[in-house]
Amino acid sequence: MGGNSRSTFGKRQKERARQEKQGEKAQRRAERKLQQKDQEEKGSPSGPKDPVVTYDEEGNPEGLGFHDF
């Protein structure tokens, strides 16, 4: 009967490690969610931008290039 306590102790350690890892993952998810929410409130710099319109010497707008969007 002495052999059973060692396997039970190992199972407890394994379960405790699993729970800790699960808690860490949940914490990381919550942090990412807050960061995304903060970026949305501030206005994401990677979001769509208005194209910059340039004008020639006569005051006419120049055509937009591929990189302007």
N, CA, C and O of each residue as an XYZ file, in Angstrom:
276
protein
N       0.814     -1.204      0.000
C       0.000      0.000      0.000
C       0.852      1.261      0.000
O       0.348      2.346     -0.292
N       2.135      1.134      0.323
C       3.003      2.294      0.377
C       3.252      2.904     -0.999
O       3.539      4.098     -1.093
N       3.152      2.128     -2.046
C       3.411      2.631     -3.390
C       2.339      3.563     -3.917
O       2.592      4.353     -4.826
N       1.141      3.477     -3.351
C       0.043      4.301     -3.851
C       0.212      5.778     -3.510
O      -0.204      6.641     -4.283
N       0.819      6.079     -2.358
C       0.935      7.476     -1.940
C       1.847      8.253     -2.884
O       1.610      9.434     -3.139
N       2.879      7.608     -3.401
C       3.804      8.296     -4.296
C       3.111      8.669     -5.610
O       3.314      9.771     -6.120
N       2.309      7.781     -6.155
C       1.625      8.092     -7.406
C       0.564      9.167     -7.182
O       0.348     10.012     -8.052
N      -0.089      9.145     -6.047
C      -1.086     10.166     -5.741
C      -0.419     11.527     -5.594
O      -0.945     12.532     -6.072
N       0.737     11.562     -4.935
C       1.470     12.811     -4.775
C       1.887     13.367     -6.137
O       1.793     14.572     -6.368
N       2.340     12.509     -7.027
C       2.724     12.928     -8.374
C       1.544     13.475     -9.154
O       1.671     14.457     -9.885
N       0.399     12.834     -8.997
C      -0.807     13.315     -9.668
C      -1.203     14.695     -9.156
O      -1.619     15.554     -9.933
N      -1.074     14.907     -7.849
C      -1.393     16.225     -7.282
C      -0.464     17.296     -7.840
O      -0.908     18.387     -8.196
N       0.832     16.979     -7.915
C       1.791     17.941     -8.454
C       1.482     18.262     -9.917
O       1.532     19.418    -10.338
N       1.170     17.247    -10.658
C       0.870     17.433    -12.071
C      -0.384     18.298    -12.244
O      -0.412     19.201    -13.080
N      -1.401     18.019    -11.460
C      -2.646     18.797    -11.537
C      -2.411     20.241    -11.110
O      -2.942     21.165    -11.727
N      -1.626     20.439    -10.067
C      -1.323     21.798     -9.604
C      -0.564     22.573    -10.683
O      -0.845     23.749    -10.914
N       0.389     21.925    -11.340
C       1.142     22.573    -12.422
C       0.216     22.920    -13.586
O       0.344     23.983    -14.193
N      -0.713     22.022    -13.894
C      -1.669     22.278    -14.979
C      -2.532     23.484    -14.666
O      -2.769     24.327    -15.532
N      -3.007     23.570    -13.417
C      -3.842     24.692    -13.014
C      -3.074     26.011    -13.052
O      -3.622     27.035    -13.460
N      -1.822     25.992    -12.633
C      -1.006     27.202    -12.670
C      -0.803     27.668    -14.112
O      -0.918     28.856    -14.414
N      -0.503     26.729    -14.984
C      -0.297     27.069    -16.392
C      -1.581     27.636    -16.998
O      -1.536     28.595    -17.769
N      -2.712     27.048    -16.652
C      -3.997     27.518    -17.156
C      -4.278     28.935    -16.653
O      -4.785     29.769    -17.402
N      -3.951     29.209    -15.383
C      -4.141     30.543    -14.828
C      -3.257     31.580    -15.498
O      -3.691     32.706    -15.742
N      -2.002     31.202    -15.800
C      -1.093     32.119    -16.485
C      -1.603     32.448    -17.882
O      -1.525     33.593    -18.327
N      -2.124     31.439    -18.569
C      -2.655     31.667    -19.909
C      -3.862     32.595    -19.859
O      -4.010     33.470    -20.712
N      -4.723     32.407    -18.867
C      -5.893     33.268    -18.726
C      -5.465     34.711    -18.448
O      -6.073     35.653    -18.955
N      -4.418     34.874    -17.641
C      -3.919     36.207    -17.331
C      -3.353     36.879    -18.592
O      -3.600     38.061    -18.834
N      -2.601     36.128    -19.382
C      -2.053     36.687    -20.623
C      -3.171     37.080    -21.585
O      -3.089     38.116    -22.244
N      -4.218     36.249    -21.666
C      -5.351     36.574    -22.535
C      -6.008     37.873    -22.097
O      -6.343     38.718    -22.927
N      -6.194     38.031    -20.780
C      -6.825     39.242    -20.257
C      -5.970     40.474    -20.555
O      -6.502     41.531    -20.894
N      -4.643     40.342    -20.430
C      -3.754     41.465    -20.729
C      -3.836     41.851    -22.206
O      -3.888     43.036    -22.537
N      -3.846     40.848    -23.099
C      -3.961     41.133    -24.533
C      -5.279     41.824    -24.840
O      -5.331     42.744    -25.656
N      -6.332     41.381    -24.192
C      -7.651     41.965    -24.423
C      -7.653     43.436    -24.004
O      -8.209     44.280    -24.707
N      -7.034     43.745    -22.864
C      -6.954     45.131    -22.413
C      -6.116     45.977    -23.368
O      -6.466     47.122    -23.654
N      -5.013     45.419    -23.860
C      -4.162     46.161    -24.796
C      -4.911     46.461    -26.088
O      -4.794     47.562    -26.625
N      -5.667     45.512    -26.586
C      -6.436     45.732    -27.804
C      -7.500     46.793    -27.578
O      -7.751     47.631    -28.445
N      -8.119     46.752    -26.414
C      -9.160     47.723    -26.095
C      -8.558     49.126    -26.001
O      -9.156     50.089    -26.481
N      -7.372     49.246    -25.383
C      -6.692     50.536    -25.280
C      -6.328     51.066    -26.655
O      -6.488     52.259    -26.913
N      -5.842     50.209    -27.545
C      -5.464     50.636    -28.887
C      -6.681     51.107    -29.666
O      -6.594     52.072    -30.425
N      -7.809     50.440    -29.488
C      -9.025     50.852    -30.187
C      -9.491     52.217    -29.700
O      -9.960     53.033    -30.493
N      -9.366     52.470    -28.399
C      -9.798     53.748    -27.850
C      -8.886     54.883    -28.311
O      -9.360     55.985    -28.587
N      -7.586     54.622    -28.395
C      -6.624     55.649    -28.788
C      -6.650     55.905    -30.284
O      -6.226     56.966    -30.742
N      -7.130     54.966    -31.028
C      -7.092     55.072    -32.478
C      -5.859     54.371    -32.986
O      -4.750     54.896    -32.889
N      -6.041     53.236    -33.504
C      -4.933     52.393    -33.931
C      -4.133     53.065    -35.044
O      -4.714     53.499    -36.039
N      -2.803     53.158    -34.894
C      -1.998     53.755    -35.949
C      -1.948     52.903    -37.212
O      -1.615     53.409    -38.283
N      -2.271     51.635    -37.103
C      -2.230     50.761    -38.268
C      -3.560     50.746    -39.010
O      -3.715     50.011    -39.985
N      -4.512     51.541    -38.566
C      -5.814     51.583    -39.208
C      -5.766     52.337    -40.524
O      -4.703     52.812    -40.925
N      -6.903     52.455    -41.204
C      -6.924     53.156    -42.485
C      -6.585     54.633    -42.301
O      -7.019     55.278    -41.346
N      -5.795     55.150    -43.245
C      -5.371     56.540    -43.186
C      -5.954     57.281    -44.376
O      -6.232     56.687    -45.418
N      -6.136     58.583    -44.211
C      -6.581     59.404    -45.326
C      -5.390     59.645    -46.241
O      -4.295     59.934    -45.759
N      -5.579     59.533    -47.543
C      -4.466     59.779    -48.459
C      -4.074     61.259    -48.450
O      -4.917     62.138    -48.273
N      -2.800     61.510    -48.643
C      -2.295     62.877    -48.691
C      -2.372     63.354    -50.133
O      -1.801     62.745    -51.037
N      -3.086     64.450    -50.329
C      -3.245     65.005    -51.670
C      -2.176     66.068    -51.879
O      -2.063     67.016    -51.102
N      -1.403     65.897    -52.928
C      -0.378     66.894    -53.263
C      -0.831     67.670    -54.495
O      -1.581     67.162    -55.329
N      -0.360     68.905    -54.589
C      -0.757     69.784    -55.683
C       0.469     70.200    -56.482
O       1.559     70.360    -55.931
N       0.279     70.374    -57.793
C       1.376     70.849    -58.628
C       1.458     72.376    -58.565
O       0.731     73.008    -57.798
N       2.359     72.976    -59.387
C       2.577     74.416    -59.348
C       1.331     75.207    -59.720
O       1.164     76.339    -59.268
N       0.459     74.632    -60.530
C      -0.747     75.324    -60.988
C      -1.902     75.195    -60.002
O      -2.953     75.806    -60.196
N      -1.719     74.413    -58.960
C      -2.773     74.240    -57.960
C      -3.700     73.078    -58.237
O      -4.719     72.921    -57.565
N      -3.359     72.261    -59.221
C      -4.174     71.096    -59.553
C      -3.704     69.903    -58.725
O      -2.503     69.723    -58.524
N      -4.642     69.089    -58.245
C      -4.215     67.916    -57.467
C      -3.528     66.900    -58.365
O      -3.949     66.660    -59.497
N      -2.451     66.300    -57.833
C      -1.730     65.271    -58.558
C      -2.397     63.922    -58.298
O      -3.143     63.755    -57.333
N      -2.114     62.968    -59.177
C      -2.692     61.633    -59.020
C      -2.132     60.906    -57.800
O      -1.015     61.182    -57.362
N      -2.893     60.005    -57.271
C      -2.480     59.230    -56.120
C      -1.723     57.998    -56.574
O      -2.079     57.385    -57.581
N      -0.697     57.635    -55.851
C       0.082     56.445    -56.177
C      -0.397     55.244    -55.376
O      -1.290     55.341    -54.535
N       0.217     54.131    -55.663
C      -0.147     52.886    -54.977
C       0.081     52.972    -53.481
O      -0.716     52.442    -52.709
N       1.152     53.629    -53.052
C       1.528     53.683    -51.641
C       0.765     54.746    -50.852
O       0.978     54.899    -49.650
N      -0.118     55.477    -51.522
C      -0.881     56.501    -50.822
C      -2.077     55.916    -50.079
O      -2.759     56.628    -49.342
N      -2.336     54.621    -50.268
C      -3.497     54.011    -49.628
C      -3.081     53.058    -48.555
O      -3.932     52.450    -47.906
